[in-house]
């Protein structure tokens, strides 16, 4: 019984550490995306002013 609890705790610890070792997910609203949106908005405004 003691050995199975020890093995289970080691497995849970290993799973926890492996979850922390993964690369973070790229944020949805990254600086590149914000920059692209800003350029699109500026283009729209410029074309509206030209009309």
Secondary structure, DSSP 8 states (H G I E B T S, - for coil): -HHHHHHHHHHHHHHHHHHHHS-----TT-HHHHHHHHHHHHHHHHHHHH-
